[in-house]
């Protein structure tokens, strides 16, 4: 469940501190630092077929501080706290919130002006196949106006969000970590090519390519196309896998609509999503299973403070000699009273043709005040 990205917004507020605010001394760097925070309320209620309803309500608060740049360097620290307010059944809260308090940010940030940046320590990343918070290094270089390079290494990972908090930063790939790199090249104003490579020793080596294009169709209609392919090469004795993803969307005034298609390897599926993905579903069950084929349709509307969206997807995958189906519907409504206070509601319904996998529904709510 990756829609409720309160932590990403908080980190973004701090990393957007301009280089023009550079301090003249270490003391001034701390004195002129930026502080951002959030307080919020989160609740979820869900029910699987033939099972009892489950869910919880929690309150949380987070603070993040970053010094002003001194000699291009900044220090960042952040803490996240969550408390249980109510749970439907004993243990519902702890199933997804494994820790009530966590130091989720502790990093050094080097700002290189308009030529790039580097962050080392505990920080948040949003890569194609690596998300959430990591312990590691990530860098962004801009050698040319139409070329951006991003790369890094992650040793540990933690999920820190409104709907889920890890017990701590867990080892990635048995402490071997994950290396990643990508190039964003725009040969034309409307086209971006992104070759990338992910390497997790003894788990997979994954080269991939993503193409995105955006252009106008007539006076008011805008179109965006995305084509992506990634190959997951696994150690000897295991099946290699690959993954295709095609998406076409359109925007007309306040409305957006479109759809997409995903295809996993017929024999092995793909383990590329081991450390995160960017798929649009709230749950996205079986998308990366062997021989999985997924299509989806999406619609959205946004005007002023109100946003509405709907997503429906259908996945058919291999399970022994059978090919069961998973269907998922997401309905999302958001409203922002101002730049500080936001409310989001998410309804999700998942239906499975296999009798061994239960259907379920969930409704979640997130109320967040940022400062």
Secondary structure, DSSP 4 states (H G I P E B T S, - for coil): -----HHHHHHHHHHT--GGG--SSHHHHHHT-EEEEEEEEEEEEEEETTS--EEEEEEEEEEEEEPPPBTTEEEEEEEEEEEEEEESSTTHHHHHB--SEEEEEEEEEEE-GGGEEEEEEEEEEE-SS-EEEEEEEEEEEEEETTEEEEEEEEEEEE-BSSS-B-SS-EESTTTT-EEEEEEEEEEETTEEEEEEEEEETTTEEEEEEEEEEEEEETTTEEEEEEEEEEEEEPPTTS--EEEEEEEEEEEETTEEEEEEEEEE-TTT---GGGG----S-SS-TTTTSTT-EEEEEEEEEEETTEEEEEEEEEEE--BTTB--EEEEEEEEEEEESSSSEEEEEEEEEEEESSTTS--EEEEEEEEEEE-
